[in-house]
Amino acid sequence: MTTETLIWVAVVVVVVVALAAVAFLVLRHQRRGRLRERFGPEYDRTLAEQENRGAAEQELLAREERVAELDIRPLDPEQRRSYAARWTEVQERFVNAPGFAVTEADQLVTEVMAERGYPIGDFEQQVSDLSVGHGATLDHYRQAHEISGRAVTKRASTEELRQAMVHYRALFEELLGESPSDGRASRRDPAANRDDHGEGTSRRDSGGW
């Protein structure tokens, strides 16, 4: 093999390696963008918890693979109506029994998760599974669950309990698959249910939260 031939072979090898490197970088960038878009704030949270970006992205990919094997299904219209009506009952009970209502809200969200096909029982696993499709509202669920835990031992203020209901509602609406304009679980502030003196006033409609 002549020197000229060796030079051309070397050039071809360099070009192939360079193209492979560029392709790798492009694919990695695309994967990163897709994961950021799908997981939202959960991407940055996972990145902060892992030792490096590669480990964080592998964790998120593993979550996708796990959830892909689950039978996640939407609720039918009758199920949505039933759960929305139950949410209305829970929010109305908040006026006189806020701690009890928050506990009920936690149970109701968990029940809807199970109905949709998500495994329940271990909170951290629930959060991991939900992150694949509900990353934008996942922090709401974490905060609500933390307040709910303190409510059991009466260590949460009424304002914290109100915030827990708002947080639960965010995920509840997503799980039901309703748009905010549906009216069955609207995004109005529960503070609107209280008069100028802070006393509770019940509203017999589904728009109180």
BAFI-3210 file (N, C-alpha, C; in Angstrom, 3 decimals, decimal comma, padded with zeros to 6 digits):
// residues 209
n [1|2|3|4|5|6|7|8|9|10|11|12|13|14|15|16|17|18|19|20|21|22|23|24|25|26|27|28|29|30|31|32|33|34|35|36|37|38|39|40|41|42|43|44|45|46|47|48|49|50|51|52|53|54|55|56|57|58|59|60|61|62|63|64|65|66|67|68|69|70|71|72|73|74|75|76|77|78|79|80|81|82|83|84|85|86|87|88|89|90|91|92|93|94|95|96|97|98|99|100|101|102|103|104|105|106|107|108|109|110|111|112|113|114|115|116|117|118|119|120|121|122|123|124|125|126|127|128|129|130|131|132|133|134|135|136|137|138|139|140|141|142|143|144|145|146|147|148|149|150|151|152|153|154|155|156|157|158|159|160|161|162|163|164|165|166|167|168|169|170|171|172|173|174|175|176|177|178|179|180|181|182|183|184|185|186|187|188|189|190|191|192|193|194|195|196|197|198|199|200|201|202|203|204|205|206|207|208|209]
n.u [000,854|000,619|002,085|000,410|-002,049|-002,351|-002,583|-005,042|-006,720|-006,423|-007,536|-010,195|-010,927|-010,707|-012,697|-014,987|-014,990|-015,317|-017,837|-019,361|-019,020|-020,251|-022,863|-023,461|-023,408|-025,492|-027,697|-027,660|-028,180|-030,750|-032,115|-031,817|-033,248|-035,787|-036,295|-036,234|-038,463|-040,494|-040,381|-040,225|-039,986|-039,132|-036,946|-034,757|-034,794|-034,173|-031,647|-030,273|-030,265|-028,776|-025,417|-024,328|-025,142|-025,521|-026,186|-028,561|-030,200|-030,296|-031,725|-034,215|-034,870|-035,142|-037,408|-039,285|-039,277|-040,294|-042,905|-043,952|-044,536|-046,708|-050,287|-051,600|-054,451|-057,105|-059,770|-063,229|-066,077|-068,175|-066,820|-065,165|-067,090|-068,125|-065,883|-065,295|-067,561|-067,255|-064,945|-065,972|-067,602|-065,656|-064,229|-066,211|-066,506|-064,240|-064,672|-065,747|-064,233|-061,243|-058,772|-059,607|-060,733|-058,482|-057,112|-058,960|-058,820|-056,246|-056,582|-058,479|-057,143|-055,203|-056,855|-057,878|-055,513|-055,007|-057,222|-056,590|-054,535|-052,054|-049,592|-050,036|-049,208|-046,454|-045,180|-042,961|-042,468|-044,849|-044,609|-042,401|-043,441|-045,546|-044,115|-043,430|-045,566|-046,682|-044,965|-044,943|-046,771|-045,997|-044,573|-046,521|-047,992|-046,141|-045,829|-048,441|-048,799|-046,924|-047,957|-050,383|-049,523|-048,687|-051,087|-052,470|-051,489|-052,298|-050,630|-050,617|-051,409|-054,511|-054,270|-052,143|-053,372|-055,336|-053,694|-052,730|-055,000|-055,258|-052,908|-053,341|-055,535|-054,426|-053,011|-055,095|-056,922|-055,421|-055,181|-057,819|-058,129|-059,296|-059,967|-059,180|-061,457|-063,634|-065,099|-065,839|-063,867|-062,589|-060,062|-060,265|-059,499|-059,594|-059,821|-061,777|-064,043|-064,372|-065,527|-065,202|-064,278|-062,869|-064,342|-065,708|-067,689|-069,939|-070,090|-072,303|-071,342|-069,198|-067,086|-065,555|-062,875]
n.v [-001,192|002,115|005,249|007,376|006,113|005,213|007,644|008,556|006,586|007,092|009,636|009,082|007,460|009,295|011,113|009,478|008,826|011,392|012,074|010,136|010,949|013,444|012,646|011,202|013,235|014,843|013,106|012,690|015,255|015,610|013,619|014,579|016,967|015,935|014,519|016,616|018,043|016,186|015,485|017,883|020,027|017,906|016,826|018,527|018,232|015,516|015,546|017,049|015,259|013,097|011,876|012,807|014,184|012,151|009,905|010,821|011,048|008,410|007,339|008,583|007,527|004,865|005,041|005,683|003,282|001,499|002,511|002,251|-000,402|-000,657|-000,794|001,820|003,729|005,817|007,482|006,653|008,613|008,422|007,584|009,826|011,793|010,771|010,762|013,496|014,529|013,455|014,791|017,363|016,992|016,477|018,921|020,578|019,610|020,574|023,066|022,744|020,684|020,712|019,226|016,551|016,609|017,017|014,621|012,913|013,888|013,101|010,329|010,089|010,986|008,989|006,810|007,415|007,270|004,500|003,569|004,468|002,799|002,931|001,556|001,389|002,133|002,319|005,402|006,810|005,296|005,694|008,425|008,340|006,879|008,557|010,739|010,420|011,092|013,266|015,272|018,059|018,721|017,323|018,223|019,546|017,398|016,194|018,217|018,410|015,844|015,837|017,786|016,579|014,383|015,664|016,665|014,549|014,264|016,618|018,858|020,806|023,977|025,781|027,286|025,961|023,525|024,316|025,003|022,463|021,226|022,701|021,901|019,103|019,204|020,061|017,818|015,992|016,989|016,636|013,845|013,135|013,993|016,289|019,547|022,833|024,389|022,769|022,811|021,002|020,614|023,131|025,801|027,770|029,789|028,420|030,223|031,925|030,893|031,834|034,251|037,801|037,746|035,503|033,233|030,063|029,447|027,459|026,286|025,135|023,965|022,904|024,564|025,583|025,368]
n.w [000,000|-000,959|000,128|-000,437|-000,620|002,013|003,289|002,284|003,303|006,020|006,113|005,418|007,586|009,691|008,931|009,072|011,799|012,835|011,808|013,095|015,726|015,654|015,022|017,327|019,262|018,330|018,557|021,320|022,201|021,168|022,577|025,151|024,969|024,485|026,862|028,706|027,853|028,270|031,015|032,343|035,179|036,697|035,461|036,073|038,822|039,166|038,042|039,951|042,017|041,175|040,406|038,057|034,787|032,899|034,472|035,572|033,308|032,485|034,604|034,206|031,700|032,428|033,989|032,029|030,571|032,467|032,939|030,408|030,291|031,879|032,224|031,501|031,424|030,158|031,967|031,663|030,497|032,441|034,747|035,121|035,694|038,078|039,835|039,805|041,029|043,559|044,331|044,586|046,825|048,746|048,818|049,799|052,361|053,476|054,616|057,211|058,250|057,717|057,964|057,803|055,266|053,638|054,037|052,866|050,256|049,528|049,556|047,547|045,235|045,092|044,636|042,098|040,647|040,829|039,434|036,921|036,317|037,519|039,679|043,194|046,636|047,466|048,087|046,948|044,667|043,342|042,773|041,067|038,885|038,096|037,229|034,585|032,936|034,163|035,015|035,296|037,265|039,432|041,678|043,065|044,034|045,756|047,709|048,685|049,734|051,788|053,520|054,096|055,581|057,921|058,714|059,748|062,311|063,299|062,851|060,973|059,655|059,012|056,674|055,419|054,980|053,198|051,036|050,486|049,446|047,086|045,802|045,557|043,864|041,437|040,389|040,437|038,525|036,188|036,133|035,785|033,253|032,326|030,986|032,282|031,851|032,054|034,368|036,343|038,150|038,840|038,672|040,634|043,476|046,746|048,780|048,091|049,120|051,636|054,012|054,719|057,301|057,540|057,990|057,169|054,283|052,785|049,403|047,124|044,692|041,995|041,584|043,613|044,153]
ca.u [000,000|001,452|001,909|-000,774|-003,227|-002,451|-003,078|-006,470|-007,394|-006,435|-008,510|-011,534|-011,168|-010,932|-014,011|-016,009|-015,013|-015,878|-019,274|-019,954|-019,027|-021,297|-024,153|-023,655|-023,728|-026,823|-028,674|-027,683|-028,859|-032,170|-032,648|-031,868|-034,370|-037,029|-036,481|-036,585|-039,838|-041,433|-040,360|-040,353|-039,184|-038,592|-035,625|-033,766|-034,792|-033,423|-030,257|-029,700|-030,165|-027,821|-024,026|-024,022|-026,265|-025,735|-026,904|-029,916|-030,964|-030,532|-032,812|-035,466|-035,150|-035,616|-038,803|-040,087|-039,392|-041,193|-044,279|-044,385|-045,011|-047,939|-051,526|-052,153|-055,629|-057,903|-061,069|-064,347|-066,846|-068,916|-065,846|-064,764|-068,184|-068,221|-064,762|-065,434|-068,595|-066,663|-064,042|-066,816|-068,006|-064,480|-063,915|-067,245|-066,237|-063,090|-065,134|-065,934|-063,246|-060,163|-057,809|-060,249|-060,899|-057,179|-056,871|-059,838|-058,286|-055,105|-057,112|-059,181|-056,125|-054,620|-057,859|-057,909|-054,290|-055,207|-058,201|-055,897|-053,589|-050,776|-049,423|-050,057|-048,694|-045,209|-045,314|-041,851|-042,662|-045,949|-044,046|-041,548|-044,295|-046,287|-043,215|-043,325|-046,625|-047,218|-043,826|-045,187|-047,585|-045,545|-044,179|-047,777|-048,337|-045,195|-046,147|-049,723|-048,606|-046,192|-048,901|-051,356|-048,903|-048,715|-052,484|-052,891|-051,117|-052,783|-049,494|-050,714|-052,338|-055,618|-053,760|-051,376|-054,343|-055,928|-052,707|-052,682|-056,122|-054,907|-051,886|-053,981|-056,413|-053,634|-052,788|-056,407|-057,467|-054,659|-055,518|-059,152|-058,046|-060,192|-059,385|-059,627|-062,742|-064,725|-065,950|-066,084|-062,813|-061,956|-058,857|-060,467|-058,855|-060,515|-060,002|-063,017|-065,118|-064,378|-065,998|-064,205|-063,782|-062,138|-065,215|-066,019|-069,038|-070,011|-070,646|-072,803|-070,998|-067,893|-066,095|-065,036|-061,430]
ca.v [000,000|003,302|006,309|008,156|005,321|005,257|008,978|008,605|005,721|007,824|010,735|008,482|007,041|010,512|011,651|008,580|009,024|012,722|012,003|009,345|011,789|014,462|011,964|010,890|014,478|015,280|012,208|012,958|016,543|015,388|012,851|015,490|017,876|015,176|014,242|017,888|018,388|015,227|015,459|019,228|020,311|016,662|016,613|019,244|017,644|014,263|015,923|017,489|014,108|012,128|012,339|013,513|014,261|010,850|009,055|011,356|010,714|006,967|007,147|008,980|006,537|003,661|005,310|005,554|001,867|000,870|002,957|001,717|-001,762|-000,599|-000,608|003,122|003,942|006,989|007,226|006,891|009,790|008,183|007,600|011,215|012,489|010,256|011,265|014,947|014,763|013,138|015,891|018,461|016,669|016,639|020,334|021,168|019,212|021,330|024,226|022,388|019,689|020,810|018,136|015,348|016,780|016,818|013,175|012,355|014,278|012,223|009,008|010,159|011,044|007,646|005,938|007,716|006,696|003,060|003,382|004,720|001,716|003,131|000,799|002,232|001,476|002,983|006,775|007,186|004,643|006,411|009,667|007,975|006,514|009,743|011,727|010,204|011,806|014,385|015,928|019,478|018,879|016,369|018,898|019,790|016,161|016,034|019,173|018,030|014,625|016,205|018,465|015,570|013,605|016,461|016,872|013,389|014,534|017,981|019,781|021,661|025,095|025,805|027,788|024,876|022,543|024,885|024,843|021,039|020,970|023,289|021,027|017,853|019,483|020,175|016,474|015,368|017,416|015,981|012,427|013,012|014,282|017,389|020,875|023,721|025,007|021,811|023,275|020,028|020,765|024,327|026,248|028,938|029,720|028,091|031,367|032,583|030,291|032,366|035,625|038,791|037,472|034,238|032,128|029,253|029,479|026,369|026,556|023,887|023,826|022,266|025,554|026,234|025,240]
ca.w [000,000|-001,093|001,129|-000,799|-000,247|003,471|003,665|001,991|004,284|007,288|005,978|005,468|008,970|010,489|008,565|009,618|013,253|013,087|011,556|014,174|016,924|015,463|015,129|018,741|019,969|017,907|019,170|022,756|022,373|020,913|023,702|026,302|024,752|024,645|028,283|029,357|027,497|028,839|032,479|032,890|036,378|037,252|034,860|036,887|040,161|039,072|037,793|041,226|042,915|040,648|040,428|036,811|033,854|032,288|035,423|035,698|032,116|032,522|035,566|033,562|030,662|033,116|034,378|030,813|030,235|033,441|032,718|029,114|030,522|032,661|031,459|031,855|030,589|030,544|032,580|030,755|030,927|033,680|035,839|035,349|036,380|039,442|040,635|039,936|042,039|044,870|044,678|045,052|048,197|049,609|048,981|050,642|053,747|053,966|055,383|058,619|058,696|056,723|058,063|057,291|053,823|052,997|054,049|051,833|048,949|049,281|049,234|046,268|044,181|045,008|044,022|040,665|040,099|040,683|038,367|035,659|036,069|038,211|040,924|044,383|047,839|047,835|047,606|046,076|043,373|042,704|042,247|039,935|037,752|037,661|036,628|033,141|032,238|034,948|035,654|035,568|038,475|040,435|042,911|043,787|044,734|046,860|048,766|049,272|050,524|053,004|054,411|054,519|056,653|059,149|059,102|060,541|063,707|063,590|062,856|059,787|059,832|058,056|055,401|054,803|054,510|051,989|049,975|050,141|048,549|045,789|045,208|045,149|042,741|040,206|039,854|040,259|037,238|035,116|036,110|035,213|031,833|032,018|030,818|033,342|031,561|032,192|035,446|037,394|039,162|038,307|039,338|041,453|044,781|047,823|049,664|047,693|049,886|052,989|054,044|055,098|058,647|057,510|058,313|056,002|053,739|051,819|048,088|046,582|043,280|041,809|041,220|044,803|044,309]
c.u [000,885|001,154|000,650|-002,060|-003,446|-003,014|-004,585|-007,273|-007,514|-007,461|-009,935|-011,889|-011,486|-012,318|-015,126|-016,141|-015,651|-017,388|-019,993|-020,060|-020,117|-022,679|-024,480|-024,083|-025,129|-027,901|-028,788|-028,419|-030,366|-032,820|-032,805|-033,052|-035,708|-037,319|-036,867|-038,048|-040,831|-041,510|-040,461|-039,453|-038,543|-037,218|-034,556|-033,680|-033,970|-031,948|-029,566|-029,471|-029,114|-026,415|-023,627|-025,225|-026,572|-026,535|-028,349|-030,769|-031,226|-031,661|-034,163|-035,852|-035,685|-037,066|-039,722|-040,320|-040,359|-042,647|-044,829|-044,952|-046,296|-049,140|-052,194|-053,287|-056,400|-059,183|-062,156|-065,185|-067,590|-067,991|-065,404|-065,836|-068,278|-067,109|-064,850|-066,472|-068,051|-065,686|-064,835|-067,247|-066,846|-064,197|-064,961|-067,023|-065,059|-063,521|-065,205|-064,893|-062,076|-059,166|-058,359|-060,388|-059,588|-056,830|-057,712|-059,320|-057,110|-055,580|-057,785|-058,199|-055,488|-055,575|-057,940|-056,661|-054,467|-056,172|-057,559|-054,879|-052,229|-050,712|-049,408|-049,520|-047,437|-045,215|-044,205|-041,974|-043,806|-045,444|-043,205|-042,380|-045,042|-045,406|-043,147|-044,385|-047,133|-046,109|-044,092|-045,960|-047,101|-045,160|-045,402|-048,130|-047,421|-045,559|-047,451|-049,570|-047,893|-047,120|-049,931|-050,809|-048,919|-050,138|-052,989|-052,600|-051,438|-051,633|-049,472|-051,750|-053,447|-055,156|-052,939|-052,316|-055,038|-054,974|-052,598|-053,816|-055,848|-053,895|-052,498|-054,838|-055,643|-053,411|-054,114|-056,990|-056,736|-055,036|-056,908|-059,146|-058,977|-059,406|-059,914|-061,005|-063,912|-065,658|-066,146|-065,023|-061,996|-060,827|-059,062|-059,936|-059,866|-060,716|-061,287|-064,205|-065,201|-064,801|-064,901|-063,599|-063,061|-062,999|-065,551|-067,460|-069,105|-070,622|-071,064|-072,582|-069,606|-066,804|-065,413|-063,549|-060,741]
c.v [001,236|004,313|007,114|007,436|005,348|006,595|009,067|007,741|006,434|008,950|010,202|008,077|008,243|011,086|010,805|008,762|010,364|012,726|011,223|010,165|012,850|013,837|011,645|012,129|014,974|014,431|012,458|014,256|016,387|014,630|013,740|016,451|017,180|014,901|015,506|018,244|017,461|015,322|016,839|019,454|019,061|016,337|017,262|018,670|016,350|014,538|016,327|016,318|013,097|012,729|013,079|013,451|012,901|009,925|009,506|010,949|009,219|006,631|007,477|008,012|005,248|003,837|005,155|004,087|001,163|001,234|002,428|000,307|-001,802|-000,400|000,693|003,439|005,181|006,562|007,416|008,054|009,591|008,179|009,021|011,986|012,063|010,803|012,780|015,293|014,487|014,224|017,084|018,229|016,878|018,116|021,026|020,812|019,981|022,474|023,908|021,406|019,670|019,659|016,846|015,422|016,547|015,334|012,487|012,672|013,392|010,843|008,995|010,204|009,666|006,677|006,160|007,159|005,205|002,756|003,569|003,632|001,886|002,244|001,762|001,445|002,144|004,383|007,150|006,540|005,296|007,691|009,383|007,656|007,727|010,733|011,603|011,000|013,052|015,146|017,364|019,698|018,014|017,032|019,271|018,571|015,941|016,955|018,808|016,820|014,934|016,884|017,479|014,717|014,344|016,691|015,734|013,604|015,977|018,982|020,671|022,749|025,020|026,289|026,721|023,812|023,033|024,728|023,384|020,684|021,515|022,397|019,711|018,061|019,514|018,803|015,787|015,719|016,754|014,511|012,198|013,277|015,378|018,664|021,767|024,309|024,058|022,155|022,283|020,092|021,976|024,804|027,500|028,715|029,414|029,239|032,106|032,041|030,844|033,825|036,540|038,535|036,132|033,041|031,363|029,423|028,461|026,835|025,234|023,840|023,270|023,266|026,182|026,141|025,753]
c.w [000,000|000,008|000,859|-000,393|001,257|003,951|003,446|002,962|005,622|007,264|006,101|006,896|009,853|010,216|009,167|011,129|013,604|012,890|012,654|015,455|016,838|015,623|016,584|019,520|019,616|018,567|020,671|023,045|022,174|022,066|024,925|026,181|024,950|026,111|029,045|029,097|028,185|030,358|033,113|034,094|036,980|036,663|035,727|038,295|040,172|038,849|039,088|042,174|042,463|040,587|039,160|035,878|033,222|033,183|035,567|034,499|032,024|033,489|034,928|032,446|031,273|033,562|033,172|030,467|031,178|033,145|031,391|029,259|031,337|031,743|031,903|030,887|031,058|031,249|031,528|031,294|032,242|034,889|036,156|036,101|037,836|040,329|040,825|040,991|043,439|045,303|045,214|046,495|049,168|049,855|049,854|052,107|054,336|054,882|056,870|059,145|057,716|056,769|057,487|055,773|053,078|052,948|052,982|050,432|048,567|048,852|047,866|045,100|043,984|044,327|042,509|039,980|039,838|039,541|036,996|035,325|036,702|039,455|042,111|045,567|048,341|047,231|046,634|044,700|042,610|042,045|041,005|038,698|037,203|036,909|035,109|032,378|032,919|035,672|036,055|036,860|039,628|041,751|043,736|044,638|045,927|048,031|049,464|050,183|051,838|054,007|054,947|055,655|057,971|059,637|059,981|062,016|064,101|063,709|061,618|060,034|058,784|056,690|054,681|054,245|053,238|050,804|049,537|049,182|047,146|045,061|044,721|043,905|041,419|039,573|039,568|038,892|036,071|034,998|035,531|033,714|031,397|031,782|031,921|033,100|031,732|033,340|036,561|038,473|038,772|039,181|040,179|042,855|045,865|048,781|049,322|048,458|051,295|052,968|054,549|056,458|058,718|057,822|057,048|055,577|052,627|050,513|047,479|045,072|043,186|041,512|042,395|044,978|043,067]
res [m|t|t|e|t|l|i|w|v|a|v|v|v|v|v|v|v|a|l|a|a|v|a|f|l|v|l|r|h|q|r|r|g|r|l|r|e|r|f|g|p|e|y|d|r|t|l|a|e|q|e|n|r|g|a|a|e|q|e|l|l|a|r|e|e|r|v|a|e|l|d|i|r|p|l|d|p|e|q|r|r|s|y|a|a|r|w|t|e|v|q|e|r|f|v|n|a|p|g|f|a|v|t|e|a|d|q|l|v|t|e|v|m|a|e|r|g|y|p|i|g|d|f|e|q|q|v|s|d|l|s|v|g|h|g|a|t|l|d|h|y|r|q|a|h|e|i|s|g|r|a|v|t|k|r|a|s|t|e|e|l|r|q|a|m|v|h|y|r|a|l|f|e|e|l|l|g|e|s|p|s|d|g|r|a|s|r|r|d|p|a|a|n|r|d|d|h|g|e|g|t|s|r|r|d|s|g|g|w]
***
